[in-house]
Amino acid sequence: QQPVQSPQAVILREGEDAVINCSSSKALYSVHWYRQKHGEAPVFLMILLKGGEQKGHDKISASFNEKKQQSSLYLTASQLSYSGTYFCGTDLIIQGAQKLVFGQGTRLTINP
Amino acid sequence: DSGVTQTPKHLITATGQRVTLRCSPRSGDLSVYWYQQSLDQGLQFLIQYYNGEERAKGNILERFSAQQFPDLHSELNLSSLELGDSALYFCASSEGLTIDGYTFGSGTRLTVV
């Protein structure tokens, strides 16, 4: 049930681009993306709904391919503040209630 | 401040003991979720409540239990604690039952010695 993220870790220089992938073996209704800085709570970035909709947030965008059961998070011209662990979450609807299952995370390090 | 309040922030206790973690959801949110995050691990879903009722269960141990009260705050009870229970416990809330972004609290760091 747990989605699989790749890569597990990325190290970039400031200004470089990164792509984080998330795939699931189950049909997806939506994909969530969160960022967690060390010792802090995960922070919601965006939700993507089925239909291949692409969303953006500043220089962070994401796509969702429902047929492939995959989502990708794109970080463009990365900033130092982008460092952290990124989690994708896929939701399972059980008895009408959403249950969000998270991937194992991708640790992103941005160096000056 | 995310609007989700968790107390206490830190808890150190001995094996075999029982503790209670508390969560107040963001104003207007009816769903509360509990997650466990062990060192360098992902977020493991424990349990969900909606408007006072249990709605979904994850990999929650029998030694753990939770409830949501009429004022919508929730408590996670952990008993017969073991060293392996040491982790960050997060509470999150959302408005309803389905597709919605979660707002996480700052977590309770539990250390079992």
Interface residues (C-beta under 8 A of the other chain):
Chain A: Q2 Y29 S30 H32 Y34 E40 A41 P42 V43 F44 M46 I47 L49 F87 G89 D91 I93 I94 Q95 G96 A97 Q98 K99 L100 V101 F102 G103 Q104 G105
Chain B: S2 S31 Y33 Y35 Q41 G42 L43 F45 Q48 Y50 R55 A56 G58 F90 S94 L97 T98 I99 D100 G101 Y102 T103 F104 G105 S106 G107
